[in-house]
């Protein structure tokens, strides 16, 4: 065995130390931002969750009082119920519609690139303030939707002003921006081997059988990814509900999403300790949901390199 000379070893160690120093030098701004902008405020909010704080006076330690008050607050229960309804309806709807459109676009049709762009453009705008304001006008008492329905004798009035339909306007707004999820599915469909479909056709498999036994298992990692991403995003939805409801979650708290109520408690009522407790409870719930999704993924998510 040939042993490198000691000076050469020292030179290598010095070179590696220099590389590490350069790496830490480049990472320093990011590390400072992580501590000051992310970790610091998180630790502060965790402390505030156990205090009574109104922005004007110093925080007063109250222990678990904020968390106990949460579960005794009827509007908190309403916010949780509305949010769960919103998530349970909107997330599967986005997944199904995105997959259906992706399968339609995964065909040799004319102007395919134009169709893809048209379906994807809304996701670039998302649930911005401008789009939420537009949605409020479209589904308002004199909006386009009611005018079209009135032409067929199905006049309804304001969908936003009706507690039975207002939440569905938010769901439709979330569905409108399904382009990002669709593009992910479309990329996944392009990776499914054509030979699998050909072999299934030889065995006499029909369209539904091919979809159930080939397409869905092949796309299951992407379905899991989109399901997790859309679920977390839905629980954090704020802009659309705030703008459409005028900031109060109305009518009759029918659009009072969890984040809207959190905003009201923190920045309207100045109950920052209460709002911080709500924020950490939401984080805990999302952590549990994420853990459950990962725990159940092994039963229905299939990867191409797995032994069948």
C-alpha positions as CSV (number, residue, x, y, z in Angstrom):
1,X,0.0,0.0,0.0
2,X,1.3,3.4,-1.0
3,X,1.1,6.1,1.7
4,X,0.7,9.7,0.7
5,X,3.4,12.0,1.9
6,X,2.5,14.0,5.0
7,X,2.6,17.4,3.3
8,X,0.2,16.2,0.7
9,X,-2.3,15.0,3.4
10,X,-2.0,18.3,5.1
11,X,-2.7,20.1,1.8
12,X,-5.8,18.0,1.3
13,X,-7.1,18.7,4.8
14,X,-6.4,22.4,4.3
15,X,-8.3,22.3,1.0
16,X,-11.3,20.6,2.6
17,X,-11.3,23.1,5.5
18,X,-11.2,25.9,3.0
19,X,-14.2,24.4,1.1
20,X,-16.2,24.0,4.4
21,X,-15.4,27.6,5.3
22,X,-16.5,28.8,1.9
23,X,-19.7,26.8,2.2
24,X,-20.5,28.2,5.6
25,X,-19.8,31.7,4.3
26,X,-22.3,31.3,1.5
27,X,-24.9,29.7,3.9
28,X,-24.5,32.4,6.5
29,X,-27.1,34.8,5.0
30,X,-29.6,31.9,4.7
31,X,-28.9,30.7,8.2
32,X,-29.4,34.2,9.6
33,X,-32.7,34.5,7.7
34,X,-33.8,31.1,9.0
35,X,-33.2,32.0,12.6
36,X,-34.4,35.6,12.5
37,X,-37.4,35.3,10.1
38,X,-38.6,31.7,10.6
39,X,-37.4,30.0,13.8
40,X,-37.4,33.1,16.0
41,X,-41.0,34.1,15.2
42,X,-42.1,30.5,15.6
43,X,-40.6,30.2,19.1
44,X,-42.1,33.6,20.0
45,X,-45.5,32.5,18.8
46,X,-45.2,29.3,20.8
47,X,-44.6,31.3,23.9
48,X,-47.5,33.7,23.1
49,X,-49.8,30.8,22.8
50,X,-49.6,30.3,26.5
51,X,-50.1,34.0,27.3
52,X,-52.7,36.8,27.2
53,X,-51.3,39.4,24.8
54,X,-53.0,42.3,23.0
55,X,-50.1,44.0,21.3
56,X,-50.4,47.0,23.7
57,X,-49.3,45.5,27.0
58,X,-46.7,42.9,27.9
59,X,-47.7,39.3,27.6
60,X,-49.1,37.7,30.7
61,X,-48.6,33.9,31.3
62,X,-51.9,32.0,31.4
63,X,-50.8,28.5,30.8
64,X,-53.3,26.4,28.9
65,X,-56.1,28.9,29.2
66,X,-56.1,29.8,25.5
67,X,-56.4,26.2,24.5
68,X,-59.2,25.5,26.9
69,X,-61.1,28.6,25.7
70,X,-60.7,27.3,22.1
71,X,-62.9,24.3,22.7
72,X,-65.4,26.3,24.6
73,X,-65.7,28.9,21.8
74,X,-68.8,28.2,19.5
75,X,-67.3,30.2,16.6
76,X,-64.1,28.1,16.8
77,X,-66.2,25.0,16.4
78,X,-68.0,26.6,13.5
79,X,-64.7,27.5,11.9
80,X,-63.4,24.0,12.2
81,X,-66.6,22.5,10.8
82,X,-66.6,24.9,7.8
83,X,-62.9,24.2,7.1
84,X,-63.3,20.5,7.3
85,X,-66.2,20.7,4.8
86,X,-64.2,22.9,2.5
87,X,-61.2,20.5,2.6
88,X,-63.2,17.2,2.3
89,X,-65.1,18.5,-0.8
90,X,-62.5,20.7,-2.6
91,X,-59.4,18.5,-2.3
92,X,-60.9,15.3,-3.9
93,X,-62.7,17.5,-6.5
94,X,-59.4,19.0,-7.5
95,X,-57.7,15.6,-7.7
96,X,-60.4,14.1,-9.8
97,X,-60.9,17.0,-12.2
98,X,-57.1,17.4,-12.6
99,X,-56.6,13.8,-13.4
100,X,-59.6,13.7,-15.9
101,X,-58.3,16.8,-17.8
102,X,-54.8,15.4,-17.8
103,X,-56.0,12.2,-19.3
104,X,-57.9,14.2,-21.9
105,X,-54.8,16.2,-22.8
106,X,-52.6,13.1,-22.9
107,X,-54.0,12.4,-26.4
108,X,-53.0,13.3,-29.9
109,X,-55.4,16.1,-30.6
110,X,-55.1,19.3,-32.6
111,X,-54.0,22.5,-30.8
112,X,-53.0,20.4,-27.8
113,X,-50.3,22.9,-26.7
114,X,-53.0,25.7,-26.7
115,X,-55.4,23.6,-24.6
116,X,-52.6,22.9,-22.0
117,X,-51.8,26.5,-21.7
118,X,-55.4,27.5,-21.3
119,X,-56.0,25.0,-18.5
120,X,-52.7,26.0,-16.8
121,X,-53.0,29.8,-16.9
122,X,-55.6,30.0,-14.1
123,X,-53.2,28.3,-11.7
124,X,-50.7,31.1,-12.3
125,X,-53.2,33.6,-11.0
126,X,-54.4,31.3,-8.2
127,X,-56.6,32.7,-5.5
128,X,-55.2,36.2,-5.7
129,X,-57.0,39.2,-4.4
130,X,-57.9,40.3,-7.9
131,X,-59.4,36.9,-8.7
132,X,-61.3,36.7,-5.4
133,X,-62.8,40.2,-6.1
134,X,-63.8,39.0,-9.6
135,X,-65.3,35.8,-8.1
136,X,-67.4,38.0,-5.7
137,X,-68.8,39.9,-8.7
138,X,-69.4,36.8,-10.8
139,X,-71.4,35.1,-8.0
140,X,-73.0,38.2,-6.6
141,X,-76.7,39.3,-6.8
142,X,-76.2,40.8,-10.2
143,X,-73.3,38.5,-11.3
144,X,-72.9,36.7,-14.6
145,X,-73.8,33.3,-13.1
146,X,-77.2,34.5,-11.9
147,X,-77.9,36.3,-15.1
148,X,-77.2,33.2,-17.1
149,X,-79.4,31.1,-14.8
150,X,-82.1,33.8,-15.0
151,X,-82.1,33.5,-18.8
152,X,-83.3,29.9,-18.3
153,X,-85.7,30.8,-15.6
154,X,-83.5,29.6,-12.8
155,X,-82.9,32.9,-11.0
156,X,-81.2,32.3,-7.7
157,X,-79.9,35.7,-6.5
158,X,-76.6,36.1,-4.8
159,X,-74.7,32.8,-4.3
160,X,-72.3,34.5,-1.9
161,X,-75.2,36.0,0.1
162,X,-76.9,32.6,0.6
163,X,-75.4,30.6,3.5
164,X,-76.3,27.3,1.7
165,X,-74.3,28.1,-1.4
166,X,-71.6,30.6,-0.3
167,X,-69.0,27.9,0.7
168,X,-69.4,26.3,-2.7
169,X,-68.3,29.5,-4.4
170,X,-65.0,29.2,-2.5
171,X,-64.7,25.6,-3.5
172,X,-65.3,26.5,-7.1
173,X,-62.6,29.2,-6.8
174,X,-60.2,26.6,-5.5
175,X,-61.1,24.2,-8.3
176,X,-60.6,27.0,-10.9
177,X,-56.8,26.9,-10.2
178,X,-56.3,23.2,-10.7
179,X,-53.7,23.7,-13.5
180,X,-50.7,23.0,-11.4
181,X,-52.0,19.6,-10.2
182,X,-53.1,18.8,-13.8
183,X,-49.6,19.4,-15.1
184,X,-48.1,17.0,-12.5
185,X,-50.6,14.3,-13.5
186,X,-49.9,15.0,-17.2
187,X,-46.1,14.5,-16.7
188,X,-46.8,11.3,-14.9
189,X,-49.1,9.9,-17.6
190,X,-46.3,10.5,-20.1
191,X,-44.1,8.2,-18.0
192,X,-46.5,5.2,-18.0
193,X,-45.1,2.6,-20.4
194,X,-47.3,2.1,-23.5
195,X,-46.4,-1.6,-23.5
196,X,-48.5,-2.1,-20.4
197,X,-51.6,-0.9,-22.1
198,X,-50.8,-3.0,-25.2
199,X,-50.3,-6.1,-23.1
200,X,-53.5,-5.4,-21.3
201,X,-55.4,-5.0,-24.6
202,X,-54.1,-8.3,-25.8
203,X,-55.5,-9.9,-22.7
204,X,-58.8,-8.4,-23.4
205,X,-58.8,-5.6,-20.8
206,X,-61.3,-2.8,-21.4
207,X,-60.8,1.0,-20.8
208,X,-62.0,0.9,-17.2
209,X,-59.8,-2.1,-16.4
210,X,-56.7,-0.4,-17.9
211,X,-57.4,2.7,-15.9
212,X,-57.9,0.9,-12.6
213,X,-55.1,-1.6,-12.9
214,X,-52.5,0.4,-14.9
215,X,-53.1,4.1,-14.8
216,X,-54.0,4.6,-11.1
217,X,-51.2,2.3,-9.7
218,X,-48.7,4.0,-12.0
219,X,-49.9,7.5,-10.9
220,X,-50.3,6.6,-7.2
221,X,-47.1,8.4,-6.1
222,X,-48.3,11.6,-7.8
223,X,-51.8,11.1,-6.4
224,X,-50.2,10.9,-2.9
225,X,-48.1,14.0,-3.6
226,X,-51.0,16.1,-4.9
227,X,-53.3,14.9,-2.2
228,X,-50.8,15.9,0.5
229,X,-50.0,19.2,-1.1
230,X,-53.7,20.2,-1.8
231,X,-54.8,19.2,1.7
232,X,-52.2,21.4,3.4
233,X,-53.0,24.2,1.0
234,X,-56.8,23.9,1.6
235,X,-56.4,24.0,5.4
236,X,-54.3,27.2,5.0
237,X,-56.7,28.9,2.5
238,X,-57.3,32.5,3.5
239,X,-57.4,35.1,0.7
240,X,-60.4,33.8,-1.2
241,X,-62.6,33.4,2.0
242,X,-61.5,36.8,3.4
243,X,-62.2,38.7,0.2
244,X,-65.4,36.9,-0.8
245,X,-66.9,37.2,2.6
246,X,-65.8,40.8,3.2
247,X,-63.5,39.7,6.0
248,X,-66.2,38.5,8.4
249,X,-66.7,34.9,7.2
250,X,-70.4,35.6,6.4
251,X,-73.1,35.2,5.7
252,X,-74.0,33.5,9.0
253,X,-70.3,32.3,9.3
254,X,-70.9,30.0,6.3
255,X,-67.4,30.9,4.9
256,X,-65.6,31.3,8.2
257,X,-62.6,29.2,7.4
258,X,-60.1,28.5,10.2
259,X,-57.6,31.0,9.0
260,X,-60.2,33.8,8.7
261,X,-61.2,33.3,12.3
262,X,-57.6,33.2,13.4
263,X,-57.1,36.5,11.6
264,X,-60.1,38.0,13.3
265,X,-59.0,37.0,16.8
266,X,-55.4,38.2,16.2
267,X,-55.7,41.4,14.1
268,X,-59.3,42.5,14.8
269,X,-59.8,41.6,18.4
270,X,-56.1,41.9,19.2
271,X,-56.1,38.6,21.1
272,X,-52.7,37.5,19.9
273,X,-52.2,34.8,22.5
274,X,-55.5,33.2,21.4
275,X,-54.5,33.5,17.7
276,X,-51.1,32.0,18.4
277,X,-52.8,29.0,20.1
278,X,-55.0,28.6,17.1
279,X,-52.0,28.7,14.8
280,X,-50.1,26.0,16.7
281,X,-53.2,23.8,17.0
282,X,-53.5,24.0,13.2
283,X,-49.9,23.1,12.8
284,X,-50.4,20.1,15.1
285,X,-53.5,18.9,13.1
286,X,-51.6,19.2,9.8
287,X,-48.7,17.2,11.3
288,X,-51.1,14.5,12.3
289,X,-52.8,14.4,8.9
290,X,-49.4,14.3,7.2
291,X,-48.3,11.4,9.4
292,X,-51.5,9.5,8.7
293,X,-51.1,10.0,5.0
294,X,-47.5,8.7,5.1
295,X,-48.6,5.8,7.3
296,X,-51.3,4.7,4.9
297,X,-49.3,5.3,1.7
298,X,-47.6,1.9,1.9
299,X,-51.0,0.3,1.3
300,X,-51.9,2.1,-1.9
301,X,-48.9,3.9,-3.3
302,X,-46.9,1.8,-5.7
303,X,-43.5,2.7,-7.1
304,X,-42.0,1.4,-10.4
305,X,-39.0,-0.2,-8.8
306,X,-41.0,-2.3,-6.3
307,X,-41.0,-6.0,-6.6
308,X,-44.5,-7.1,-7.8
